Amino acid sequence: MSEDLLFERLKREVDLLGRALGKAIQTLSGERIFGLEETVRDLSKTLRQKYDSSQHQKLLEIVQGLSLEEAENLIRAFSTYFHLVNLAEERQRVRVNREREGLSTPQSPRGESFLALVGSMKTQGLSYEQVLDVFSKLRLHLTFTAHPTETRRRTQRYHIAEIEKLLESYSLDGVSYQQPAELPDQQPAELPDPRPPTPDTLLEARVALLWGTSELRKTRPAVEDEVKGGLFYTTFTLWQAVPRLVEGLEQAIETHYGKRPDLSAPLVFRSWIGGDRDGNPNVLPDVTTWAQKYAREQGLRRLVDDVDGLIRDLSLSEERALISRELRLALEDNAKRLPLPERFAGEPYRRFGMGLRYKLRSLLGEQPGPGYASTPEFIADLRKAENSLNQVGMEAIARATVRPLRINAEAFGLDLVSLDLREESKALTEAVSELLRVGGVQENYAALEPPAREALLTRELATARPLAPVGYRPQTKTLATALNSLLNWKSRGAHVVSMTHYPSDLLEVILLAREAGLYRPGRALPFDVVPLFETLSDLQAAPEVVRQLLQNPLFKAHVQGRGGLEVMIGYSDSNKDAGFLAANWALYEAQEAISEVTKAQRIAVYYFHGRGTSTARGGGTAGRAIASLPPGTVGSRMRLTEQGEALADRYSHPDLAYRNLEQMLYHLALASARDLYGQSELLDPHWREAMARASKRSTEVYRELLLRPGFFEFYEQFTPIREIGALNIASRPVYRSGKVREIKDLRAIPWVMSWTQVRLLIPGWYGLAEGLEEIPLTLRREMFERWPFFATTLDSAATALAKADLSIAKEYRRLAHPELCERFFPGLEASFEKTKQMLEETFGGPLLVHHPVLARQTELRNPYVDPISQVQVELLERYRRTPPEAPERAGLERALMLSILGIAAGLRNAG
């Protein structure tokens, strides 16, 4: 089927859902609200097609005359429509993926597919053994985080999932697959109507449930809620996708090389939801304990379910099927150690499965006796069953039954995800200061200069003695939290130190670990200690900090024992600090320089990319971002954050999960093969010099804006940043501290989110035009065509500009003081137009010339986002002039919160 026909299917589904929503509004909210929504929709579409001042004024008059009830229902109508359209678009992506996959051949493979990947590696001259070497080392670590960009309640997501199931009962032309049979006209009056509900009726009912469900959480979500939401996709879509990925990769290798390997899962899943304490007072040690217990329980229950499937399916009788000697010995051992039932006598694989089940349920506390001591032990048992089936000629059975479970066990383990801890360096210093003081080592550690801190900690860590006396109770919450978190931490991932400035920031973690009994001098900790470099100055200083760390014999022994050093780089704070272009270039240069330092020390380095969902925070296509990384810095292991609405966008369906992971692994494997077996080209010095000039100029322009007198006041008045702070979408506070008088006091995510709401998105492009002016057009086009980093950076900026809209942003001017507005808005407007012009000049075409699907989506969505923006401006104006004690204040706040959620749904990006 052609993609044009598939697009027609999308339009029919959107129409079907739109009609169901209209009926729900009429039924539950009345004809008046439905008529209002239709009038506003028609006006918005008309204005988008051709601007007319009289029509614009008519729309403004309607909005300004709305009652609070009408405003809220109008926002809800368009917001709910976007939730339904987003669902339809996800289904369209699945259909298009399947269509393209079906047309893929070894001679003409689908782009960014495993067939294309292995074909490219073969064309580059890699042997079968070299390809296996690449994939045996390759590991992509995906880390789920709880940043506040998933704005939908879990109840809404449930109803949307049920609607998706119902849409499966519709054929391509929109007619139901299963129509009710015609029944005789004459039915006994006393009997109930036996007609089953039609798919149309069921769909309308479910859409009505969605319409009738409140979008707002009653309270701010707890960390526990974020853990449940963030880990949902692991045991659902990802559990289905991971074995398919390994299968698809092996098939691609067999297609090109004629031999099929036996690969392990190249994916590792991690989380820091429940362990990320950086600025979140709600992440206490008991929360960390609960988070890892919850994840482990969810993973074990999914493993038990899958083992039950093995017991059901592997009904092979020993009279008809042989088993290996290894499996027979394991069965005999289980019979001695485990009180297993006898009902599967004569069925060895079922009996073996019962042993697996018993030991897993023992870990859940549902069976007495021994459970698995480790994930490798469980995998080894699965290998015994798999090998036995293979040895007796039942490879197909092994591949269909045991192997998917074994691959998931490799990827997820018994804990489902390893949990990271994260803490800001300032809090670690405070905790260590108390320890050193009570231990009589240093009265005021925090007052020491960084080199003196490092020297003191290095001397202290040469011994194994604890500092606190027996029975000592920490005097500060900081020390109590740090020590108890380490003591309660079992599913250990890494300990990330945010705002790393000096080597002592990492040595402080080791000192705390020693106090918790987790460190012995000269040995590695049982977890990685990861520096996080975030601001521009920290990124520039990072290579020297890493050099000093690796010259410290204590820390070097630790990283050697861990097999390398992991370094995290932050995209969000660097952007807020230096602007879009400078942040991207600083991240690039930092990776180059850090890699040179570690190479000189013969230490492997692995990068952890703290990317967000918006372009201002490193968002966009993860695969293209990997392809744009500096040559020689990727290696075989990489970590990426997956957060907020990205989880729903990428992993809501098994096919979408598969395709997203396939694309990331495609680019990671190519970069890894290049670093292992290829020869990286040196960056053209003219390009480097041009980027340095452009970055410097871009930062000057960006910082000049932020530091200009009155800008912070303009920002607070022009955007809904203060109102976002009251929105119950995350457990983490919006502000870093109670005092908020500068941009630096604000967290990066709400900074981006607030500009997204007013449709300006300046974190994704401001200062770029002036930077690009430093590069002659001919050179700029050469860099765009030949340098993946430069192309990806400009494409990301183009995406941010495309989602921005000056005509809507202008509506928010009435919220700011006229003098402030006159001082700042014209400059923002001019910068927007200039940046757009510079990018189109570089591309040699329209802004979204390389993103036709996004261009079409933006064009279709704008008329439906616009009304929410118009209502939001009106609500902000009313809200800000209403006294806090006024009875209508609560209703205004509710409607305003709905508008923030609605715009996020319409743009498919909260920030």
C-alpha positions in Angstrom: 0.0 0.0 0.0 1.4 3.4 -0.9 2.1 6.0 1.8 -0.5 8.3 0.2 -3.2 5.7 0.9 -1.8 5.3 4.4 -2.1 9.0 4.9 -5.7 8.8 3.8 -6.2 6.2 6.5 -4.8 8.7 9.0 -7.2 11.4 7.9 -10.1 9.0 8.2 -9.1 8.0 11.7 -8.7 11.6 12.8 -12.1 12.3 11.4 -13.6 9.3 13.1 -12.1 10.4 16.5 -13.1 14.0 15.9 -16.7 13.0 15.4 -16.7 10.8 18.5 -15.3 13.7 20.5 -17.9 16.1 19.1 -20.6 13.7 20.2 -19.1 13.4 23.6 -19.0 17.2 24.0 -22.6 17.5 22.9 -23.8 14.7 25.3 -21.8 15.6 28.4 -21.3 19.4 28.0 -24.2 20.5 25.9 -24.9 22.1 22.5 -23.7 25.5 23.7 -20.2 24.4 24.4 -20.1 22.3 21.2 -21.2 25.3 19.2 -18.7 27.6 20.8 -15.9 25.1 20.0 -17.0 24.9 16.4 -17.2 28.6 16.0 -13.7 29.2 17.5 -12.3 26.3 15.4 -13.7 27.8 12.2 -12.3 31.3 13.0 -8.8 29.9 13.8 -8.7 27.9 10.6 -9.8 30.9 8.6 -7.2 33.1 10.1 -4.5 30.6 9.4 -5.5 30.4 5.7 -5.6 34.2 5.3 -5.2 36.8 8.0 -8.2 39.2 8.3 -8.1 41.8 11.1 -11.9 41.8 11.5 -11.9 38.0 11.9 -9.1 38.3 14.4 -11.0 40.9 16.4 -14.1 38.7 16.4 -12.0 35.8 17.8 -10.6 38.1 20.5 -14.0 39.4 21.5 -15.3 35.8 21.9 -12.3 34.9 24.0 -12.5 38.0 26.2 -16.2 37.3 26.7 -15.8 33.7 27.8 -17.1 32.7 31.2 -14.7 30.6 33.3 -16.7 27.4 32.5 -16.7 28.2 28.8 -12.9 28.9 28.8 -12.2 25.6 30.6 -14.4 23.6 28.2 -12.9 25.3 25.2 -9.4 24.4 26.3 -10.4 20.9 27.1 -12.0 20.4 23.7 -8.9 21.3 21.8 -6.6 19.5 24.2 -8.6 16.3 24.1 -8.6 16.5 20.3 -4.8 16.7 20.4 -4.6 13.6 22.6 -6.7 11.7 20.0 -4.7 13.1 17.0 -1.5 12.2 18.7 -2.8 8.6 19.0 -3.8 8.5 15.4 -0.4 9.8 14.3 1.4 7.1 16.4 -0.8 4.5 14.7 0.2 6.1 11.3 3.9 5.8 12.2 3.4 2.1 13.0 1.7 1.5 9.6 4.3 3.5 7.7 7.1 1.6 9.5 5.6 -1.8 8.6 5.1 -0.7 5.0 8.7 0.5 4.6 10.0 -2.6 6.4 8.1 -4.8 4.0 9.7 -3.1 1.0 13.3 -3.4 2.4 15.7 -5.7 0.7 19.4 -6.4 1.0 20.0 -4.6 -2.3 17.8 -1.7 -1.3 17.5 -1.7 2.5 15.4 0.7 4.5 17.4 3.6 5.8 18.8 3.3 9.3 17.8 -0.4 9.4 19.8 -3.4 10.5 20.0 -4.5 6.9 21.5 -1.2 5.9 23.8 -1.2 9.0 25.4 -4.6 8.3 25.5 -3.9 4.6 27.4 -0.7 5.2 29.9 -2.4 7.5 30.5 -5.1 4.9 31.0 -2.4 2.2 33.6 -0.8 4.5 35.5 -4.0 4.5 34.7 -5.4 7.9 35.0 -9.2 8.2 32.4 -11.4 9.8 34.7 -11.7 12.9 35.1 -7.9 13.1 31.3 -7.4 12.9 30.8 -9.8 15.7 33.5 -8.0 17.7 31.6 -4.7 17.3 28.3 -6.2 18.4 29.7 -8.2 21.2 31.1 -5.0 22.8 28.2 -2.7 21.9 26.1 -1.5 24.8 23.5 1.2 24.7 22.4 2.2 28.2 19.0 3.9 28.3 18.3 5.8 31.5 14.7 6.7 32.5 14.4 10.0 34.2 11.4 11.8 35.8 11.6 15.3 34.4 8.3 17.1 34.2 7.6 16.9 30.5 5.0 14.0 30.5 1.9 16.1 31.2 -0.8 13.5 30.9 -2.2 11.7 33.8 -2.0 7.9 33.9 -5.8 7.7 33.8 -5.8 9.6 30.5 -3.1 7.3 29.1 -5.2 4.3 30.1 -8.3 5.6 28.2 -6.1 6.5 25.2 -4.7 3.0 25.2 -8.2 1.5 25.2 -9.2 3.8 22.3 -6.2 2.4 20.4 -7.4 -1.1 20.9 -10.9 -0.2 19.6 -9.4 1.4 16.5 -8.0 -2.0 15.5 -11.6 -3.0 14.8 -11.9 -0.6 11.9 -10.9 -1.4 8.3 -9.0 0.9 6.0 -12.1 2.6 4.7 -13.4 3.3 8.2 -16.1 0.7 8.1 -16.2 -1.7 11.0 -14.7 -5.1 10.5 -17.3 -6.7 12.7 -20.8 -5.4 12.1 -23.6 -6.8 14.3 -25.7 -9.4 12.5 -29.2 -8.3 11.4 -31.8 -9.4 13.8 -35.5 -9.8 13.2 -37.5 -6.6 13.6 -40.0 -8.4 15.9 -38.4 -8.9 19.4 -40.3 -9.8 22.5 -40.9 -6.5 24.3 -40.0 -8.0 27.7 -36.5 -9.2 26.6 -33.5 -6.9 26.6 -32.1 -5.9 23.2 -29.6 -8.7 22.3 -27.7 -6.6 19.9 -24.0 -6.3 20.9 -22.5 -2.9 21.0 -21.0 -1.9 17.7 -17.4 -0.7 17.4 -18.8 2.8 16.8 -20.7 2.7 20.1 -17.7 1.3 22.0 -15.4 4.0 20.6 -17.8 6.8 21.3 -18.2 5.5 24.9 -14.4 5.4 25.4 -13.9 8.9 23.9 -16.7 10.1 26.2 -14.8 8.6 29.2 -11.7 10.5 28.1 -13.7 13.7 27.7 -15.2 13.2 31.2 -11.9 12.6 32.9 -10.2 15.4 34.7 -6.8 16.4 33.1 -5.5 17.8 36.4 -3.9 15.9 39.2 -5.4 16.8 42.6 -2.0 16.9 44.2 1.6 17.2 43.0 2.7 13.6 42.0 5.0 11.8 44.4 8.2 10.3 43.3 6.5 6.9 43.6 4.0 8.0 40.9 6.9 9.0 38.7 8.6 5.6 39.2 5.4 3.8 38.2 4.9 5.9 35.1 8.6 5.9 34.0 9.0 2.1 34.3 5.7 1.2 32.6 7.2 0.7 29.2 9.9 -1.7 30.4 7.7 -4.7 31.1 5.3 -3.7 28.3 6.5 -2.6 24.9 10.3 -2.8 25.5 9.9 -6.4 26.8 8.4 -7.3 23.4 10.9 -5.2 21.3 14.2 -6.2 22.7 14.2 -9.9 21.7 13.0 -8.8 18.2 15.9 -6.4 18.0 18.4 -9.2 18.6 16.6 -11.4 16.2 16.6 -8.7 13.5 20.3 -8.0 14.0 21.2 -11.6 13.7 19.1 -12.0 10.6 20.8 -9.0 9.0 24.3 -10.4 9.7 23.2 -13.8 8.3 21.8 -12.2 5.1 25.0 -10.4 4.4 27.6 -12.9 5.6 25.9 -16.2 5.3 26.4 -17.1 9.0 24.1 -16.5 11.9 25.7 -15.4 15.2 24.4 -15.8 18.7 24.3 -12.3 20.1 23.5 -10.9 23.5 21.2 -8.0 24.0 23.1 -4.7 23.2 20.8 -2.8 25.5 20.9 -2.0 29.2 18.1 -0.3 31.0 18.6 2.0 34.0 16.7 4.6 36.0 17.3 7.4 38.4 13.7 8.0 39.3 13.8 7.5 43.0 17.6 8.1 43.2 17.9 11.6 41.8 18.2 13.8 44.8 19.6 16.8 43.0 17.4 19.6 44.2 14.5 17.3 45.0 13.8 17.2 48.7 11.3 14.4 48.2 13.9 11.8 47.2 14.7 10.5 50.6 16.4 7.1 51.4 13.1 5.3 52.0 11.9 6.5 48.6 15.1 5.1 47.1 14.4 1.8 48.9 10.9 1.7 47.6 11.9 2.6 44.0 14.3 -0.3 43.6 12.0 -2.7 45.4 9.1 -1.7 43.1 11.2 -2.1 40.0 12.6 -5.5 41.1 9.1 -6.8 41.9 7.7 -5.7 38.5 10.6 -7.4 36.7 10.4 -10.6 38.7 6.6 -10.9 38.1 7.1 -10.4 34.4 9.8 -13.1 34.4 7.5 -15.5 36.4 4.8 -14.9 33.8 7.2 -15.7 31.0 8.4 -18.8 32.8 4.8 -19.9 33.1 4.6 -19.5 29.4 7.6 -21.9 29.0 6.0 -24.4 31.3 2.8 -24.3 29.3 4.6 -24.5 25.9 7.5 -26.9 26.5 5.3 -30.0 26.9 7.9 -32.3 25.3 7.8 -35.8 26.7 11.1 -37.6 27.5 9.7 -40.6 25.6 9.8 -38.5 22.4 12.5 -35.9 23.0 16.0 -36.2 24.4 17.6 -33.8 26.8 21.2 -32.8 27.3 23.3 -34.3 30.1 23.7 -30.8 31.6 20.0 -30.3 31.8 19.5 -33.8 33.3 22.0 -33.0 36.1 20.3 -29.7 36.8 17.0 -31.5 37.1 18.5 -34.0 39.6 19.9 -31.1 41.6 16.5 -29.3 41.6 14.8 -32.5 42.8 17.2 -32.6 45.8 16.9 -28.9 46.7 13.4 -27.8 45.8 10.0 -29.2 46.9 8.7 -29.3 43.3 5.3 -30.9 42.5 5.3 -34.3 40.6 2.5 -33.4 38.1 5.0 -33.0 35.2 6.7 -36.3 35.6 8.1 -37.4 32.3 8.1 -33.8 31.0 11.7 -32.7 31.7 11.4 -29.1 30.3 8.3 -28.4 32.3 9.9 -29.8 35.4 13.0 -27.6 34.8 10.6 -24.6 34.2 9.0 -25.3 37.6 12.5 -25.0 39.2 13.0 -21.6 37.5 9.6 -20.5 38.7 10.2 -21.6 42.3 13.5 -19.7 42.6 12.0 -16.6 41.1 9.0 -16.7 43.4 11.3 -17.2 46.3 12.8 -13.8 45.6 9.3 -12.4 45.7 8.8 -13.9 49.1 6.1 -16.3 47.8 8.1 -19.5 48.2 10.3 -20.7 51.0 13.8 -21.8 50.2 16.6 -20.7 47.9 16.2 -18.1 45.2 18.5 -16.8 42.6 21.6 -15.1 44.0 22.3 -13.1 40.8 21.1 -12.4 37.3 24.0 -14.4 35.7 22.8 -17.5 37.7 19.3 -17.2 36.2 20.7 -16.6 32.7 22.9 -19.7 33.1 19.8 -21.8 33.9 18.0 -20.5 30.8 21.1 -21.3 28.7 20.9 -24.9 30.0 17.4 -25.3 28.6 18.2 -23.5 25.4 21.4 -25.5 24.8 19.6 -28.7 25.4 17.0 -27.9 22.8 19.6 -26.9 20.3 21.7 -30.0 20.9 18.8 -32.4 20.1 17.8 -30.6 17.0 15.0 -28.4 18.3 16.7 -25.0 17.5 13.4 -23.6 16.2 11.6 -24.4 19.5 14.5 -22.9 21.5 14.4 -19.7 19.4 10.7 -19.3 19.8 10.4 -20.0 23.5 13.5 -19.9 25.7 15.6 -17.4 23.8 13.4 -14.3 24.1 13.2 -14.8 27.8 17.0 -15.2 28.0 17.6 -12.0 26.0 15.2 -10.0 28.2 17.0 -11.4 31.3 20.3 -10.1 29.8 18.8 -6.7 29.1 16.8 -6.2 32.3 18.2 -8.6 34.9 16.4 -9.5 38.0 16.2 -5.9 39.1 14.5 -4.7 35.9 16.7 -1.5 36.0 19.8 -0.5 37.8 19.1 2.6 39.9 21.4 5.6 39.8 21.9 8.0 42.6 22.4 11.7 41.8 23.3 14.5 44.1 24.7 18.0 43.7 28.3 18.6 44.7 27.4 21.3 47.2 25.3 18.8 49.2 28.1 16.2 49.1 30.5 18.8 50.5 28.1 19.6 53.3 27.8 16.0 54.2 31.5 15.3 54.1 32.2 18.4 56.2 30.2 17.0 59.1 31.9 13.6 58.8 35.4 15.1 58.9 34.5 17.4 61.7 33.0 14.7 63.9 36.0 12.5 63.1 38.4 15.1 64.3 40.1 15.4 60.9 39.1 18.9 59.7 37.0 21.5 61.5 35.9 23.4 58.4 36.4 21.3 55.3 34.1 23.4 53.2 36.4 26.5 53.7 39.4 24.7 52.2 40.5 25.5 48.6 39.8 22.7 46.1 43.4 21.4 45.9 43.6 21.2 49.7 40.3 19.3 49.8 41.6 16.8 47.3 44.8 16.3 49.2 43.0 15.8 52.5 40.5 13.3 51.1 43.3 11.3 49.3 45.2 11.0 52.6 42.1 10.1 54.5 41.0 7.4 52.0 44.4 5.6 52.3 42.9 3.9 55.4 39.7 1.9 55.9 38.7 3.5 59.2 35.2 5.1 59.6 35.0 8.6 60.8 31.8 8.7 62.9 31.9 7.2 66.3 29.8 4.0 66.9 26.2 5.0 67.4 26.6 8.5 66.0 23.5 10.1 64.6 24.1 12.7 61.8 23.3 16.2 62.8 22.4 17.4 59.3 19.7 16.0 57.0 22.3 16.1 54.2 24.6 13.6 55.8 21.8 11.4 57.0 20.3 11.3 53.5 23.7 10.6 51.9 24.6 7.7 54.2 21.2 6.1 54.4 20.8 6.2 50.6 24.1 4.4 50.1 23.2 1.8 52.8 19.8 1.2 51.2 21.1 1.1 47.6 21.1 -2.4 46.3 20.3 -2.2 42.6 23.4 -0.2 42.0 23.9 1.8 38.8 26.1 4.9 39.1 26.5 7.7 41.6 26.3 10.9 39.5 27.7 14.2 40.9 25.9 17.1 39.3 27.6 20.5 39.1 31.0 18.8 39.3 33.7 21.5 39.5 36.7 19.8 41.1 38.2 16.3 41.6 37.3 16.5 45.3 33.6 16.5 44.3 34.0 12.8 43.3 36.4 11.8 46.1 33.7 13.0 48.5 31.4 10.2 47.2 34.1 7.7 47.9 34.5 8.9 51.5 30.8 8.6 52.1 30.9 5.1 50.6 33.7 4.2 52.9 31.6 5.3 55.9 28.8 3.0 54.5 31.2 0.1 54.3 31.3 0.0 50.5 35.0 1.0 50.0 38.4 -0.5 50.7 41.6 1.4 50.0 43.1 0.6 46.6 40.0 -1.2 45.3 37.1 -0.1 43.1 33.7 0.8 44.5 30.9 -1.5 43.5 29.4 1.3 41.4 30.7 4.1 39.0 31.2 7.6 40.3 30.2 9.9 37.4 31.1 13.6 37.1 28.4 15.7 35.5 29.6 18.8 33.6 26.7 21.2 32.9 27.6 24.9 32.6 29.8 26.4 29.9 32.6 27.0 32.3 32.4 23.5 33.7 32.4 22.0 30.2 35.5 24.0 29.4 37.2 23.0 32.6 36.2 19.3 32.3 39.3 18.0 30.5 41.5 19.4 33.2 39.3 18.0 36.0 39.4 14.6 34.4 43.2 14.8 34.0 43.6 15.6 37.7 41.2 12.8 38.7 43.2 10.2 36.6 46.5 11.4 38.1 45.1 10.7 41.6 46.2 7.1 42.2 43.2 6.4 44.4 40.7 7.4 41.8 42.6 5.9 38.9 42.6 2.5 40.8 38.9 2.8 41.1 38.2 3.5 37.4 40.6 0.8 36.3 38.7 -1.7 38.5 35.5 -0.5 37.0 36.8 -0.9 33.4 36.7 2.8 32.5 35.5 6.2 33.5 31.9 7.3 32.8 31.4 11.1 32.2 28.0 12.7 32.0 27.5 15.9 30.0 24.5 18.1 30.4 22.6 19.6 27.5 20.0 21.6 29.5 22.0 23.7 31.8 24.7 24.4 29.3 22.0 25.8 26.9 20.5 27.9 29.6 23.9 29.2 30.6 25.5 29.9 27.1 22.7 29.7 24.5 22.0 27.1 21.8 25.0 27.3 19.5 27.7 27.8 22.2 26.3 24.9 24.3 26.4 22.5 21.4 29.9 23.5 20.5 31.1 23.3 24.1 29.7 19.8 24.4 31.5 18.8 21.2 34.8 20.2 22.2 34.6 18.8 25.8 34.1 15.3 24.5 37.1 15.7 22.1 39.4 17.0 24.9 38.3 14.5 27.6 38.8 11.6 25.2 42.4 12.8 24.5 43.1 13.0 28.2 41.7 9.5 28.9 43.5 8.1 25.9 46.8 9.4 27.2 46.1 7.7 30.6 45.1 4.5 28.8 41.6 4.6 30.4 38.5 3.9 28.5 35.9 6.7 28.7 32.1 6.3 28.2 29.8 9.3 27.8 26.4 9.7 29.4 24.4 12.2 27.4 21.8 14.1 29.5 19.5 14.9 26.6 16.0 16.3 26.9 13.0 16.2 24.6 13.2 19.8 23.2 15.8 20.9 20.7 17.1 23.4 23.3 17.9 20.5 25.6 19.6 18.2 23.1 16.3 16.7 21.8 15.4 15.6 18.3 16.3 12.3 16.7 18.7 10.4 19.0 20.2 8.5 16.0 21.2 11.7 14.2 22.6 13.1 17.4 24.8 10.0 17.8 26.0 10.4 14.2 27.0 14.0 14.9 29.3 13.2 17.8 33.0 13.8 17.5 34.9 10.9 15.8 36.9 8.9 18.3 34.6 9.7 21.3 31.9 7.1 20.9 33.5 3.7 21.4 31.3 0.8 22.3 29.3 2.0 25.2 27.0 5.0 25.6 24.3 6.2 27.9 21.3 8.4 27.0 18.5 9.8 29.2 15.0 9.1 28.1 12.5 11.4 29.8 9.1 12.9 29.9 6.9 12.7 26.8 9.8 11.0 24.9 8.9 7.8 26.7 5.3 7.8 25.4 6.4 9.1 22.0 9.0 6.4 21.4 7.8 3.4 23.4 4.0 3.5 23.4 3.8 0.7 20.9 6.2 -2.3 20.4 6.8 -1.4 16.7 7.7 2.2 17.6 10.0 1.0 20.4 11.6 -1.4 17.9 12.2 1.3 15.3 13.5 3.9 17.7 16.0 1.4 19.2 17.0 0.2 15.7 17.8 3.7 14.6 19.9 4.4 17.7 21.8 1.1 17.4 22.3 1.8 13.7 24.2 5.0 14.4 25.9 3.8 17.5 27.2 0.6 15.8 28.5 2.6 12.8 30.3 5.1 15.1 31.7 2.2 17.2 32.9 0.4 14.1 34.5 3.6 12.9 36.3 4.1 16.2 37.4 0.5 16.4 38.4 -0.3 12.9 38.1 2.8 10.8 40.2 5.9 10.5 38.5 9.1 11.6 39.1 12.2 9.5 40.5 15.2 11.3 38.1 18.1 11.6 38.9 20.7 9.0 40.7 23.5 10.9 38.7 26.1 9.0 35.5 24.6 10.3 36.8 24.5 13.8 38.0 28.2 13.6 34.6 29.2 12.2 32.7 27.4 14.9 34.8 29.0 17.6 34.1 32.5 16.2 30.4 31.7 15.8 30.1 30.2 19.3 31.8 33.2 20.9 29.6 35.7 19.2 26.5 33.7 19.9 27.2 33.6 23.6 27.8 37.3 23.7 24.5 38.0 22.1 22.6 35.5 24.3 24.1 36.6 27.6 23.7 40.3 26.7 19.9 39.6 26.5 19.7 37.7 29.8 21.8 40.3 31.7 20.1 43.4 30.2 18.3 45.4 33.0 14.6 44.5 33.1 14.8 41.2 31.1 14.0 39.0 34.1 11.0 41.1 34.9 9.9 41.0 31.2 10.3 37.2 31.1 8.2 36.7 34.3 5.5 38.9 33.0 5.5 37.7 29.3 5.6 33.9 30.0 3.6 31.8 32.5 6.8 30.7 34.4 5.3 31.5 37.8 2.1 29.6 37.0 4.1 26.6 35.7 5.7 26.5 39.1 2.2 25.7 40.6 1.4 22.9 38.0 1.2 19.4 39.5 3.2 17.6 36.9 6.4 16.6 38.8 7.7 16.1 42.3 10.7 18.3 41.7 10.4 22.1 42.4 10.7 24.5 39.5 13.3 26.7 41.2 16.7 25.7 42.6 16.1 27.9 45.7 13.5 30.1 47.3 15.2 33.3 46.0 14.4 33.7 42.3 15.6 37.0 40.9 17.8 35.7 38.1 17.7 33.2 35.3 20.4 31.1 37.0 18.0 30.5 39.9 15.6 28.7 37.5 15.8 25.0 36.5 16.5 24.4 32.8 13.3 22.5 32.1 10.8 25.1 33.2 12.9 27.8 31.4 12.4 26.0 28.1 8.8 25.0 28.9 7.8 28.6 29.6 9.2 29.8 26.2 7.5 26.9 24.5 4.1 28.0 25.9 4.4 31.5 24.4 5.5 29.9 21.1 8.9 31.7 20.9 11.3 28.9 22.1 14.2 31.2 22.3 16.4 28.6 24.0 16.4 26.8 20.7 17.7 29.5 18.5 18.5 32.9 20.1 22.0 34.1 19.2 22.3 31.7 16.4 21.9 34.2 13.6 24.6 36.5 14.9 26.9 33.4 15.3 26.2 32.3 11.8 27.0 35.8 10.5 30.6 35.0 11.5 30.8 32.3 8.9 30.7 33.2 5.2 27.8 31.7 3.3 30.0 29.4 1.1 31.8 28.0 4.1 28.5 27.7 6.0 27.0 25.6 3.2 30.1 23.5 2.9 30.0 22.8 6.7 26.3 21.9 6.5 26.8 19.5 3.6 29.8 17.7 5.0 29.8 18.0 8.8 27.1 15.9 10.6 27.5 17.9 13.8 26.9 21.2 12.1 24.0 19.9 10.0 22.3 18.3 13.1 22.7 21.6 15.1 21.1 23.7 12.4 18.4 21.2 11.8 17.5 21.3 15.5 17.3 25.1 15.4 15.1 24.9 12.4 12.7 22.6 14.2 12.6 25.0 17.2 11.8 27.9 14.8 9.2 26.0 13.0 7.3 25.3 16.3 7.6 28.9 17.2 5.0 31.4 16.0 5.4 35.2 16.1 1.7 35.9 15.5 0.8 33.9 18.6 3.7 35.3 20.7 2.6 38.8 19.9 -0.7 38.1 21.8 1.3 37.7 25.0 2.7 41.2 24.8 -0.4 42.5 26.7 0.7 40.6 29.7 4.0 42.6 30.1 4.5 46.2 31.1 4.4 48.3 27.9 7.8 49.8 28.5 9.4 46.4 29.1 7.6 45.0 26.1 8.8 47.8 23.9 12.3 47.3 25.2 12.5 43.6 24.5 9.9 42.2 22.1 11.0 44.0 18.9 14.5 42.6 19.3 13.2 39.1 19.8 11.0 39.5 16.7 13.9 40.8 14.6 16.2 38.0 15.9 13.6 35.4 15.0 13.2 36.7 11.4 17.0 37.0 11.0 17.6 33.5 12.3 15.0 32.1 10.0 16.5 33.9 7.0 20.0 32.8 7.9 19.0 29.1 8.1 17.0 29.2 4.9 19.9 30.8 3.2 22.2 28.0 4.4 19.7 25.3 3.5 19.0 26.8 0.1 15.3 26.1 0.7 12.4 26.5 3.3 13.0 26.1 7.0 11.7 22.5 7.1 13.0 21.4 3.7 14.6 18.4 5.4 11.6 17.6 7.6 8.5 17.4 5.3 6.5 15.3 7.8 7.0 17.9 10.6 6.1 20.7 8.2 2.8 19.0 7.4 2.1 18.3 11.1 2.8 21.9 12.1 0.6 23.2 9.4 -2.3 20.9 10.4 -1.9 21.5 14.1 -1.5 25.3 14.3 -5.2 26.1 13.8 -6.0 24.0 16.8 -3.2 25.2 19.1 -4.0 28.8 18.4 -7.3 28.9 20.4 -5.7 27.5 23.5 -3.0 30.1 23.3 -5.6 32.9 22.9 -7.5 31.6 25.9 -4.3 31.2 27.9 -3.4 34.9 27.4 -6.9 35.9 28.6 -6.7 33.6 31.6 -3.2 34.8 32.6 -4.5 38.4 32.5 -7.5 37.6 34.7 -5.5 35.5 37.0 -2.8 38.1 37.7 -5.3 40.8 38.5 -7.3 38.6 40.8 -6.5 38.8 44.5 -5.3 35.5 46.0 -8.2 35.5 48.4 -10.8 36.0 45.7 -13.3 33.0 45.4 -12.8 32.8 41.6 -9.0 32.4 42.0 -9.1 28.6 42.3 -11.2 28.3 39.1 -8.9 30.5 37.2 -5.9 28.5 38.3 -7.5 25.3 37.2 -8.4 26.7 33.7 -4.9 28.1 33.4 -3.3 24.8 34.2 -5.4 23.2 31.6 -4.2 25.6 29.0 -0.6 24.8 29.8 -1.3 21.1 29.4 -3.2 21.7 26.2 -0.5 23.6 24.4 2.0 20.9 25.4 -0.3 18.3 23.9 -0.7 20.3 20.7 3.0 20.9 20.2 3.8 17.4 21.3 6.5 19.0 23.4 6.2 20.4 26.9 9.9 21.5 27.1 
